[in-house]
Amino acid sequence: MRTIFLSLFSLSFLFLSCEGPEGPPGVPGVNILGKVIEVSVDLDQGNGYQQVVTLPLDIEVFESDAILVYRHEGVFDTADIWTPLPTTYFNGGGGTFLYTFNHTYFDVKFFLDGNFDLNTLGSQWTQNQLFRIAIVPAEYGSADWSMEDIEQSGSFEFLGN
């Protein structure tokens, strides 16, 4: 019994050390990265608590791309803290205010809105607000697929439990 075990153990090392021929090289992939820009804006009574920022011309944005916006909240251990918009805050008097945005493929419009007089907000909430605009490349997908079409396409990987 011991010799059978030792023989099988030795054979397992033989098979583990075997290598076959190298397969054909794969098709080169596409390297697409999103773009990120940071802007500082004032949202006060002078501009109606809104400001439009035009995206730089050297950044190509398509209508199908996703545009995400984050507000700089501060720093923790030298790392910036970014909060996604829209974000709602509560003031001490029971009111709420929020930062939000809308966009086209060539600009982003920032808004500050609330259910109380926004003139009572301190300048830390209205002046020099730092926002990060992330442009994520995307393309329109087909919404006409059934679950059977998706399963048959081979383009998706289904993970089991």
TIVO-2410 file (N, C-alpha, C; in nm, 3 decimals):
# residues 161
REC num residu      c1      c2      c3 atome chaine
REC   1      M   0.083  -0.119   0.000     N      A
REC   1      M   0.000   0.000   0.000    CA      A
REC   1      M   0.087   0.126   0.000     C      A
REC   2      R   0.194   0.118   0.078     N      A
REC   2      R   0.283   0.233   0.088    CA      A
REC   2      R   0.350   0.260  -0.046     C      A
REC   3      T   0.388   0.158  -0.119     N      A
REC   3      T   0.454   0.176  -0.248    CA      A
REC   3      T   0.357   0.232  -0.352     C      A
REC   4      I   0.231   0.194  -0.344     N      A
REC   4      I   0.132   0.250  -0.437    CA      A
REC   4      I   0.117   0.399  -0.411     C      A
REC   5      F   0.108   0.436  -0.284     N      A
REC   5      F   0.094   0.577  -0.248    CA      A
REC   5      F   0.216   0.657  -0.296     C      A
REC   6      L   0.336   0.605  -0.272     N      A
REC   6      L   0.458   0.675  -0.315    CA      A
REC   6      L   0.465   0.685  -0.467     C      A
REC   7      S   0.421   0.582  -0.537     N      A
REC   7      S   0.422   0.586  -0.684    CA      A
REC   7      S   0.326   0.692  -0.735     C      A
REC   8      L   0.203   0.696  -0.681     N      A
REC   8      L   0.106   0.797  -0.723    CA      A
REC   8      L   0.154   0.938  -0.689     C      A
REC   9      F   0.214   0.952  -0.572     N      A
REC   9      F   0.267   1.082  -0.529    CA      A
REC   9      F   0.375   1.130  -0.625     C      A
REC  10      S   0.466   1.039  -0.667     N      A
REC  10      S   0.573   1.073  -0.760    CA      A
REC  10      S   0.517   1.107  -0.898     C      A
REC  11      L   0.417   1.031  -0.944     N      A
REC  11      L   0.356   1.059  -1.075    CA      A
REC  11      L   0.287   1.195  -1.077     C      A
REC  12      S   0.227   1.235  -0.964     N      A
REC  12      S   0.161   1.365  -0.961    CA      A
REC  12      S   0.260   1.478  -0.985     C      A
REC  13      F   0.382   1.467  -0.933     N      A
REC  13      F   0.484   1.569  -0.959    CA      A
REC  13      F   0.523   1.571  -1.106     C      A
REC  14      L   0.528   1.453  -1.169     N      A
REC  14      L   0.562   1.445  -1.310    CA      A
REC  14      L   0.460   1.520  -1.395     C      A
REC  15      F   0.330   1.499  -1.366     N      A
REC  15      F   0.226   1.565  -1.446    CA      A
REC  15      F   0.217   1.714  -1.416     C      A
REC  16      L   0.245   1.754  -1.294     N      A
REC  16      L   0.239   1.896  -1.259    CA      A
REC  16      L   0.349   1.977  -1.327     C      A
REC  17      S   0.460   1.913  -1.358     N      A
REC  17      S   0.571   1.987  -1.418    CA      A
REC  17      S   0.567   1.988  -1.569     C      A
REC  18      C   0.466   1.926  -1.631     N      A
REC  18      C   0.457   1.923  -1.777    CA      A
REC  18      C   0.402   2.055  -1.829     C      A
REC  19      E   0.452   2.096  -1.944     N      A
REC  19      E   0.402   2.215  -2.010    CA      A
REC  19      E   0.375   2.182  -2.154     C      A
REC  20      G   0.266   2.235  -2.205     N      A
REC  20      G   0.232   2.215  -2.345    CA      A
REC  20      G   0.279   2.333  -2.428     C      A
REC  21      P   0.251   2.329  -2.557     N      A
REC  21      P   0.291   2.441  -2.642    CA      A
REC  21      P   0.210   2.566  -2.611     C      A
REC  22      E   0.271   2.680  -2.633     N      A
REC  22      E   0.205   2.807  -2.608    CA      A
REC  22      E   0.097   2.830  -2.712     C      A
REC  23      G  -0.015   2.880  -2.669     N      A
REC  23      G  -0.127   2.906  -2.759    CA      A
REC  23      G  -0.103   3.030  -2.844     C      A
REC  24      P  -0.192   3.054  -2.939     N      A
REC  24      P  -0.176   3.172  -3.026    CA      A
REC  24      P  -0.200   3.300  -2.945     C      A
REC  25      P  -0.137   3.409  -2.986     N      A
REC  25      P  -0.158   3.535  -2.913    CA      A
REC  25      P  -0.301   3.583  -2.932     C      A
REC  26      G  -0.353   3.650  -2.831     N      A
REC  26      G  -0.488   3.704  -2.835    CA      A
REC  26      G  -0.496   3.833  -2.914     C      A
REC  27      V  -0.617   3.874  -2.940     N      A
REC  27      V  -0.641   4.000  -3.010    CA      A
REC  27      V  -0.609   4.115  -2.915     C      A
REC  28      P  -0.536   4.216  -2.960     N      A
REC  28      P  -0.507   4.329  -2.871    CA      A
REC  28      P  -0.636   4.395  -2.822     C      A
REC  29      G  -0.639   4.430  -2.696     N      A
REC  29      G  -0.756   4.495  -2.638    CA      A
REC  29      G  -0.756   4.644  -2.665     C      A
REC  30      V  -0.866   4.705  -2.633     N      A
REC  30      V  -0.880   4.849  -2.648    CA      A
REC  30      V  -0.863   4.912  -2.510     C      A
REC  31      N  -0.782   5.013  -2.500     N      A
REC  31      N  -0.758   5.080  -2.373    CA      A
REC  31      N  -0.832   5.212  -2.374     C      A
REC  32      I  -0.947   5.214  -2.307     N      A
REC  32      I  -1.027   5.336  -2.302    CA      A
REC  32      I  -1.035   5.381  -2.157     C      A
REC  33      L  -0.991   5.501  -2.132     N      A
REC  33      L  -0.997   5.557  -1.998    CA      A
REC  33      L  -1.093   5.675  -1.997     C      A
REC  34      G  -1.163   5.691  -1.886     N      A
REC  34      G  -1.247   5.808  -1.868    CA      A
REC  34      G  -1.161   5.930  -1.840     C      A
REC  35      K  -1.222   6.043  -1.842     N      A
REC  35      K  -1.152   6.169  -1.813    CA      A
REC  35      K  -1.212   6.230  -1.687     C      A
REC  36      V  -1.128   6.298  -1.610     N      A
REC  36      V  -1.172   6.364  -1.488    CA      A
REC  36      V  -1.117   6.505  -1.488     C      A
REC  37      I  -1.205   6.601  -1.455     N      A
REC  37      I  -1.159   6.739  -1.436    CA      A
REC  37      I  -1.216   6.789  -1.304     C      A
REC  38      E  -1.147   6.884  -1.244     N      A
REC  38      E  -1.194   6.946  -1.121    CA      A
REC  38      E  -1.216   7.094  -1.146     C      A
REC  39      V  -1.327   7.145  -1.093     N      A
REC  39      V  -1.362   7.285  -1.110    CA      A
REC  39      V  -1.405   7.343  -0.975     C      A
REC  40      S  -1.377   7.470  -0.956     N      A
REC  40      S  -1.421   7.541  -0.836    CA      A
REC  40      S  -1.525   7.642  -0.879     C      A
REC  41      V  -1.642   7.639  -0.815     N      A
REC  41      V  -1.750   7.730  -0.853    CA      A
REC  41      V  -1.807   7.798  -0.728     C      A
REC  42      D  -1.867   7.914  -0.751     N      A
REC  42      D  -1.942   7.985  -0.648    CA      A
REC  42      D  -2.090   7.967  -0.679     C      A
REC  43      L  -2.168   7.931  -0.580     N      A
REC  43      L  -2.313   7.915  -0.595    CA      A
REC  43      L  -2.378   8.007  -0.493     C      A
REC  44      D  -2.408   8.130  -0.538     N      A
REC  44      D  -2.460   8.230  -0.445    CA      A
REC  44      D  -2.575   8.307  -0.509     C      A
REC  45      Q  -2.624   8.405  -0.437     N      A
REC  45      Q  -2.738   8.484  -0.485    CA      A
REC  45      Q  -2.705   8.556  -0.616     C      A
REC  46      G  -2.580   8.595  -0.632     N      A
REC  46      G  -2.539   8.667  -0.752    CA      A
REC  46      G  -2.559   8.588  -0.881     C      A
REC  47      N  -2.550   8.458  -0.876     N      A
REC  47      N  -2.571   8.376  -0.996    CA      A
REC  47      N  -2.693   8.285  -0.983     C      A
REC  48      G  -2.781   8.320  -0.889     N      A
REC  48      G  -2.903   8.241  -0.872    CA      A
REC  48      G  -2.877   8.101  -0.821     C      A
REC  49      Y  -2.765   8.083  -0.751     N      A
REC  49      Y  -2.727   7.953  -0.694    CA      A
REC  49      Y  -2.711   7.846  -0.802     C      A
REC  50      Q  -2.660   7.889  -0.918     N      A
REC  50      Q  -2.632   7.794  -1.025    CA      A
REC  50      Q  -2.519   7.847  -1.110     C      A
REC  51      Q  -2.444   7.755  -1.170     N      A
REC  51      Q  -2.335   7.795  -1.257    CA      A
REC  51      Q  -2.311   7.686  -1.360     C      A
REC  52      V  -2.289   7.730  -1.485     N      A
REC  52      V  -2.260   7.637  -1.595    CA      A
REC  52      V  -2.109   7.635  -1.617     C      A
REC  53      V  -2.055   7.514  -1.631     N      A
REC  53      V  -1.914   7.495  -1.661    CA      A
REC  53      V  -1.905   7.424  -1.795     C      A
REC  54      T  -1.834   7.486  -1.889     N      A
REC  54      T  -1.815   7.426  -2.021    CA      A
REC  54      T  -1.699   7.327  -2.013     C      A
REC  55      L  -1.720   7.207  -2.067     N      A
REC  55      L  -1.615   7.106  -2.067    CA      A
REC  55      L  -1.505   7.146  -2.164     C      A
REC  56      P  -1.379   7.117  -2.129     N      A
REC  56      P  -1.268   7.154  -2.218    CA      A
REC  56      P  -1.282   7.091  -2.356     C      A
REC  57      L  -1.242   7.164  -2.459     N      A
REC  57      L  -1.255   7.116  -2.597    CA      A
REC  57      L  -1.165   6.996  -2.626     C      A
REC  58      D  -1.056   6.980  -2.548     N      A
REC  58      D  -0.967   6.867  -2.574    CA      A
REC  58      D  -1.021   6.735  -2.517     C      A
REC  59      I  -1.135   6.739  -2.449     N      A
REC  59      I  -1.199   6.617  -2.400    CA      A
REC  59      I  -1.318   6.588  -2.490     C      A
REC  60      E  -1.309   6.475  -2.561     N      A
REC  60      E  -1.417   6.437  -2.651    CA      A
REC  60      E  -1.524   6.363  -2.571     C      A
REC  61      V  -1.645   6.418  -2.570     N      A
REC  61      V  -1.756   6.360  -2.496    CA      A
REC  61      V  -1.865   6.326  -2.597     C      A
REC  62      F  -1.914   6.201  -2.589     N      A
REC  62      F  -2.023   6.158  -2.676    CA      A
REC  62      F  -2.154   6.165  -2.599     C      A
REC  63      E  -2.262   6.177  -2.671     N      A
REC  63      E  -2.392   6.189  -2.607    CA      A
REC  63      E  -2.424   6.068  -2.520     C      A
REC  64      S  -2.370   5.953  -2.554     N      A
REC  64      S  -2.398   5.831  -2.477    CA      A
REC  64      S  -2.310   5.817  -2.352     C      A
REC  65      D  -2.206   5.898  -2.339     N      A
REC  65      D  -2.116   5.888  -2.223    CA      A
REC  65      D  -2.190   5.924  -2.094     C      A
REC  66      A  -2.146   5.864  -1.986     N      A
REC  66      A  -2.203   5.895  -1.854    CA      A
REC  66      A  -2.118   6.004  -1.789     C      A
REC  67      I  -2.183   6.105  -1.734     N      A
REC  67      I  -2.113   6.211  -1.664    CA      A
REC  67      I  -2.155   6.205  -1.518     C      A
REC  68      L  -2.056   6.186  -1.432     N      A
REC  68      L  -2.078   6.177  -1.288    CA      A
REC  68      L  -2.011   6.297  -1.222     C      A
REC  69      V  -2.069   6.348  -1.114     N      A
REC  69      V  -2.013   6.465  -1.046    CA      A
REC  69      V  -2.003   6.436  -0.897     C      A
REC  70      Y  -1.893   6.481  -0.838     N      A
REC  70      Y  -1.866   6.463  -0.695    CA      A
REC  70      Y  -1.829   6.598  -0.634     C      A
REC  71      R  -1.868   6.618  -0.508     N      A
REC  71      R  -1.833   6.740  -0.435    CA      A
REC  71      R  -1.724   6.706  -0.335     C      A
REC  72      H  -1.623   6.792  -0.327     N      A
REC  72      H  -1.514   6.771  -0.232    CA      A
REC  72      H  -1.563   6.804  -0.091     C      A
REC  73      E  -1.555   6.706  -0.003     N      A
REC  73      E  -1.605   6.721   0.134    CA      A
REC  73      E  -1.494   6.757   0.233     C      A
REC  74      G  -1.372   6.730   0.198     N      A
REC  74      G  -1.262   6.756   0.291    CA      A
REC  74      G  -1.150   6.656   0.267     C      A
REC  75      V  -1.065   6.642   0.369     N      A
REC  75      V  -0.949   6.554   0.360    CA      A
REC  75      V  -0.943   6.469   0.485     C      A
REC  76      F  -0.908   6.342   0.467     N      A
REC  76      F  -0.887   6.250   0.579    CA      A
REC  76      F  -0.755   6.179   0.558     C      A
REC  77      D  -0.660   6.198   0.651     N      A
REC  77      D  -0.527   6.138   0.639    CA      A
REC  77      D  -0.466   6.161   0.502     C      A
REC  78      T  -0.465   6.282   0.455     N      A
REC  78      T  -0.411   6.326   0.327    CA      A
REC  78      T  -0.489   6.275   0.205     C      A
REC  79      A  -0.600   6.206   0.224     N      A
REC  79      A  -0.682   6.158   0.112    CA      A
REC  79      A  -0.805   6.246   0.098     C      A
REC  80      D  -0.833   6.288  -0.025     N      A
REC  80      D  -0.952   6.369  -0.051    CA      A
REC  80      D  -1.077   6.285  -0.033     C      A
REC  81      I  -1.182   6.348   0.019     N      A
REC  81      I  -1.312   6.284   0.036    CA      A
REC  81      I  -1.407   6.344  -0.066     C      A
REC  82      W  -1.465   6.258  -0.152     N      A
REC  82      W  -1.555   6.301  -0.258    CA      A
REC  82      W  -1.691   6.238  -0.236     C      A
REC  83      T  -1.797   6.319  -0.245     N      A
REC  83      T  -1.934   6.272  -0.227    CA      A
REC  83      T  -2.009   6.288  -0.359     C      A
REC  84      P  -2.076   6.182  -0.405     N      A
REC  84      P  -2.147   6.192  -0.533    CA      A
REC  84      P  -2.269   6.283  -0.524     C      A
REC  85      L  -2.297   6.354  -0.633     N      A
REC  85      L  -2.417   6.438  -0.640    CA      A
REC  85      L  -2.529   6.358  -0.704     C      A
REC  86      P  -2.653   6.387  -0.669     N      A
REC  86      P  -2.697   6.491  -0.577    CA      A
REC  86      P  -2.675   6.450  -0.431     C      A
REC  87      T  -2.652   6.550  -0.347     N      A
REC  87      T  -2.631   6.528  -0.204    CA      A
REC  87      T  -2.716   6.628  -0.126     C      A
REC  88      T  -2.789   6.578  -0.026     N      A
REC  88      T  -2.876   6.661   0.056    CA      A
REC  88      T  -2.813   6.682   0.193     C      A
REC  89      Y  -2.827   6.804   0.245     N      A
REC  89      Y  -2.777   6.839   0.378    CA      A
REC  89      Y  -2.892   6.899   0.459     C      A
REC  90      F  -2.879   6.894   0.589     N      A
REC  90      F  -2.980   6.946   0.680    CA      A
REC  90      F  -2.919   7.062   0.758     C      A
REC  91      N  -2.992   7.175   0.763     N      A
REC  91      N  -2.941   7.285   0.843    CA      A
REC  91      N  -3.000   7.277   0.984     C      A
REC  92      G  -2.951   7.361   1.071     N      A
REC  92      G  -2.995   7.356   1.211    CA      A
REC  92      G  -3.141   7.393   1.233     C      A
REC  93      G  -3.202   7.466   1.141     N      A
REC  93      G  -3.340   7.509   1.157    CA      A
REC  93      G  -3.443   7.414   1.100     C      A
REC  94      G  -3.403   7.292   1.065     N      A
REC  94      G  -3.498   7.195   1.011    CA      A
REC  94      G  -3.513   7.200   0.861     C      A
REC  95      G  -3.438   7.287   0.795     N      A
REC  95      G  -3.446   7.294   0.650    CA      A
REC  95      G  -3.347   7.200   0.585     C      A
REC  96      T  -3.364   7.181   0.456     N      A
REC  96      T  -3.271   7.098   0.379    CA      A
REC  96      T  -3.224   7.177   0.258     C      A
REC  97      F  -3.101   7.148   0.216     N      A
REC  97      F  -3.049   7.204   0.092    CA      A
REC  97      F  -2.967   7.096   0.023     C      A
REC  98      L  -2.955   7.111  -0.108     N      A
REC  98      L  -2.883   7.008  -0.182    CA      A
REC  98      L  -2.803   7.067  -0.295     C      A
REC  99      Y  -2.696   6.995  -0.328     N      A
REC  99      Y  -2.616   7.022  -0.446    CA      A
REC  99      Y  -2.659   6.919  -0.550     C      A
REC 100      T  -2.683   6.966  -0.671     N      A
REC 100      T  -2.719   6.875  -0.778    CA      A
REC 100      T  -2.665   6.931  -0.909     C      A
REC 101      F  -2.689   6.861  -1.018     N      A
REC 101      F  -2.636   6.904  -1.148    CA      A
REC 101      F  -2.721   6.844  -1.259     C      A
REC 102      N  -2.705   6.901  -1.378     N      A
REC 102      N  -2.750   6.837  -1.501    CA      A
REC 102      N  -2.641   6.863  -1.604     C      A
REC 103      H  -2.649   6.795  -1.717     N      A
REC 103      H  -2.540   6.809  -1.814    CA      A
REC 103      H  -2.586   6.782  -1.956     C      A
REC 104      T  -2.508   6.831  -2.049     N      A
REC 104      T  -2.515   6.792  -2.189    CA      A
REC 104      T  -2.381   6.728  -2.219     C      A
REC 105      Y  -2.351   6.703  -2.343     N      A
REC 105      Y  -2.218   6.647  -2.372    CA      A
REC 105      Y  -2.113   6.756  -2.392     C      A
REC 106      F  -2.149   6.882  -2.366     N      A
REC 106      F  -2.048   6.988  -2.374    CA      A
REC 106      F  -2.044   7.078  -2.250     C      A
REC 107      D  -2.138   7.062  -2.154     N      A
REC 107      D  -2.129   7.142  -2.032    CA      A
REC 107      D  -2.199   7.072  -1.915     C      A
REC 108      V  -2.170   7.124  -1.796     N      A
REC 108      V  -2.232   7.075  -1.672    CA      A
REC 108      V  -2.286   7.196  -1.598     C      A
REC 109      K  -2.411   7.188  -1.553     N      A
REC 109      K  -2.473   7.297  -1.478    CA      A
REC 109      K  -2.489   7.253  -1.333     C      A
REC 110      F  -2.431   7.329  -1.240     N      A
REC 110      F  -2.438   7.301  -1.097    CA      A
REC 110      F  -2.549   7.383  -1.034     C      A
REC 111      F  -2.621   7.326  -0.938     N      A
REC 111      F  -2.730   7.394  -0.868    CA      A
REC 111      F  -2.712   7.377  -0.718     C      A
REC 112      L  -2.750   7.478  -0.644     N      A
REC 112      L  -2.768   7.469  -0.500    CA      A
REC 112      L  -2.913   7.505  -0.476     C      A
REC 113      D  -2.988   7.418  -0.411     N      A
REC 113      D  -3.131   7.438  -0.391    CA      A
REC 113      D  -3.166   7.405  -0.247     C      A
REC 114      G  -3.270   7.467  -0.195     N      A
REC 114      G  -3.311   7.439  -0.058    CA      A
REC 114      G  -3.453   7.485  -0.032     C      A
REC 115      N  -3.505   7.447   0.087     N      A
REC 115      N  -3.642   7.485   0.123    CA      A
REC 115      N  -3.643   7.598   0.227     C      A
REC 116      F  -3.538   7.680   0.225     N      A
REC 116      F  -3.528   7.797   0.313    CA      A
REC 116      F  -3.444   7.901   0.239     C      A
REC 117      D  -3.428   8.018   0.296     N      A
REC 117      D  -3.353   8.126   0.235    CA      A
REC 117      D  -3.204   8.087   0.230     C      A
REC 118      L  -3.154   8.059   0.111     N      A
REC 118      L  -3.014   8.015   0.098    CA      A
REC 118      L  -2.914   8.124   0.132     C      A
REC 119      N  -2.959   8.250   0.143     N      A
REC 119      N  -2.869   8.358   0.184    CA      A
REC 119      N  -2.821   8.339   0.327     C      A
REC 120      T  -2.890   8.257   0.404     N      A
REC 120      T  -2.849   8.234   0.543    CA      A
REC 120      T  -2.737   8.129   0.554     C      A
REC 121      L  -2.705   8.063   0.442     N      A
REC 121      L  -2.594   7.967   0.443    CA      A
REC 121      L  -2.461   8.040   0.454     C      A
REC 122      G  -2.369   7.982   0.524     N      A
REC 122      G  -2.235   8.040   0.532    CA      A
REC 122      G  -2.159   8.021   0.402     C      A
REC 123      S  -2.053   8.099   0.386     N      A
REC 123      S  -1.975   8.094   0.263    CA      A
REC 123      S  -1.907   7.958   0.241     C      A
REC 124      Q  -1.890   7.880   0.349     N      A
REC 124      Q  -1.829   7.747   0.333    CA      A
REC 124      Q  -1.918   7.656   0.248     C      A
REC 125      W  -2.045   7.691   0.233     N      A
REC 125      W  -2.140   7.612   0.153    CA      A
REC 125      W  -2.162   7.670   0.014     C      A
REC 126      T  -2.123   7.796  -0.008     N      A
REC 126      T  -2.155   7.861  -0.135    CA      A
REC 126      T  -2.033   7.905  -0.216     C      A
REC 127      Q  -1.922   7.934  -0.152     N      A
REC 127      Q  -1.806   7.988  -0.222    CA      A
REC 127      Q  -1.697   7.880  -0.241     C      A
REC 128      N  -1.631   7.888  -0.356     N      A
REC 128      N  -1.518   7.800  -0.386    CA      A
REC 128      N  -1.550   7.653  -0.364     C      A
REC 129      Q  -1.664   7.611  -0.415     N      A
REC 129      Q  -1.702   7.470  -0.404    CA      A
REC 129      Q  -1.626   7.390  -0.509     C      A
REC 130      L  -1.553   7.289  -0.464     N      A
REC 130      L  -1.471   7.208  -0.554    CA      A
REC 130      L  -1.550   7.086  -0.597     C      A
REC 131      F  -1.565   7.070  -0.728     N      A
REC 131      F  -1.638   6.956  -0.783    CA      A
REC 131      F  -1.546   6.879  -0.877     C      A
REC 132      R  -1.565   6.751  -0.881     N      A
REC 132      R  -1.494   6.663  -0.974    CA      A
REC 132      R  -1.595   6.609  -1.074     C      A
REC 133      I  -1.567   6.632  -1.202     N      A
REC 133      I  -1.653   6.583  -1.310    CA      A
REC 133      I  -1.582   6.463  -1.373     C      A
REC 134      A  -1.649   6.348  -1.370     N      A
REC 134      A  -1.593   6.226  -1.429    CA      A
REC 134      A  -1.673   6.192  -1.554     C      A
REC 135      I  -1.603   6.180  -1.664     N      A
REC 135      I  -1.667   6.145  -1.792    CA      A
REC 135      I  -1.632   5.999  -1.820     C      A
REC 136      V  -1.734   5.914  -1.816     N      A
REC 136      V  -1.715   5.770  -1.831    CA      A
REC 136      V  -1.760   5.729  -1.972     C      A
REC 137      P  -1.668   5.677  -2.053     N      A
REC 137      P  -1.706   5.636  -2.188    CA      A
REC 137      P  -1.814   5.528  -2.184     C      A
REC 138      A  -1.912   5.542  -2.270     N      A
REC 138      A  -2.021   5.446  -2.277    CA      A
REC 138      A  -2.080   5.449  -2.417     C      A
REC 139      E  -2.150   5.344  -2.450     N      A
REC 139      E  -2.224   5.342  -2.577    CA      A
REC 139      E  -2.362   5.288  -2.550     C      A
REC 140      Y  -2.455   5.326  -2.636     N      A
REC 140      Y  -2.592   5.282  -2.618    CA      A
REC 140      Y  -2.601   5.131  -2.639     C      A
REC 141      G  -2.674   5.064  -2.552     N      A
REC 141      G  -2.699   4.922  -2.566    CA      A
REC 141      G  -2.837   4.899  -2.623     C      A
REC 142      S  -2.865   4.775  -2.654     N      A
REC 142      S  -2.996   4.739  -2.706    CA      A
REC 142      S  -3.086   4.700  -2.591     C      A
REC 143      A  -3.201   4.761  -2.584     N      A
REC 143      A  -3.297   4.729  -2.478    CA      A
REC 143      A  -3.399   4.627  -2.525     C      A
REC 144      D  -3.381   4.575  -2.648     N      A
REC 144      D  -3.479   4.483  -2.706    CA      A
REC 144      D  -3.445   4.336  -2.679     C      A
REC 145      W  -3.345   4.309  -2.597     N      A
REC 145      W  -3.304   4.171  -2.573    CA      A
REC 145      W  -3.391   4.106  -2.467     C      A
REC 146      S  -3.427   3.982  -2.490     N      A
REC 146      S  -3.494   3.903  -2.387    CA      A
REC 146      S  -3.387   3.832  -2.306     C      A
REC 147      M  -3.424   3.772  -2.195     N      A
REC 147      M  -3.327   3.699  -2.113    CA      A
REC 147      M  -3.271   3.582  -2.193     C      A
REC 148      E  -3.353   3.520  -2.276     N      A
REC 148      E  -3.305   3.410  -2.360    CA      A
REC 148      E  -3.201   3.459  -2.460     C      A
REC 149      D  -3.223   3.576  -2.519     N      A
REC 149      D  -3.125   3.635  -2.612    CA      A
REC 149      D  -2.992   3.659  -2.541     C      A
REC 150      I  -2.998   3.710  -2.421     N      A
REC 150      I  -2.876   3.738  -2.345    CA      A
REC 150      I  -2.802   3.608  -2.316     C      A
REC 151      E  -2.874   3.505  -2.272     N      A
REC 151      E  -2.810   3.378  -2.240    CA      A
REC 151      E  -2.748   3.313  -2.364     C      A
REC 152      Q  -2.812   3.327  -2.479     N      A
REC 152      Q  -2.765   3.265  -2.602    CA      A
REC 152      Q  -2.650   3.341  -2.667     C      A
REC 153      S  -2.634   3.469  -2.634     N      A
REC 153      S  -2.536   3.552  -2.704    CA      A
REC 153      S  -2.392   3.511  -2.675     C      A
REC 154      G  -2.366   3.457  -2.557     N      A
REC 154      G  -2.229   3.424  -2.521    CA      A
REC 154      G  -2.147   3.546  -2.483     C      A
REC 155      S  -2.208   3.663  -2.482     N      A
REC 155      S  -2.136   3.787  -2.449    CA      A
REC 155      S  -2.135   3.815  -2.300     C      A
REC 156      F  -2.208   3.737  -2.222     N      A
REC 156      F  -2.219   3.762  -2.080    CA      A
REC 156      F  -2.176   3.639  -2.002     C      A
REC 157      E  -2.117   3.662  -1.888     N      A
REC 157      E  -2.076   3.553  -1.800    CA      A
REC 157      E  -2.174   3.549  -1.681     C      A
REC 158      F  -2.230   3.433  -1.658     N      A
REC 158      F  -2.323   3.415  -1.548    CA      A
REC 158      F  -2.250   3.345  -1.434     C      A
REC 159      L  -2.256   3.404  -1.317     N      A
REC 159      L  -2.189   3.348  -1.201    CA      A
REC 159      L  -2.287   3.267  -1.119     C      A
REC 160      G  -2.245   3.150  -1.077     N      A
REC 160      G  -2.328   3.064  -0.995    CA      A
REC 160      G  -2.315   3.098  -0.848     C      A
REC 161      N  -2.401   3.041  -0.770     N      A
REC 161      N  -2.398   3.065  -0.624    CA      A
REC 161      N  -2.290   2.985  -0.559     C      A
***
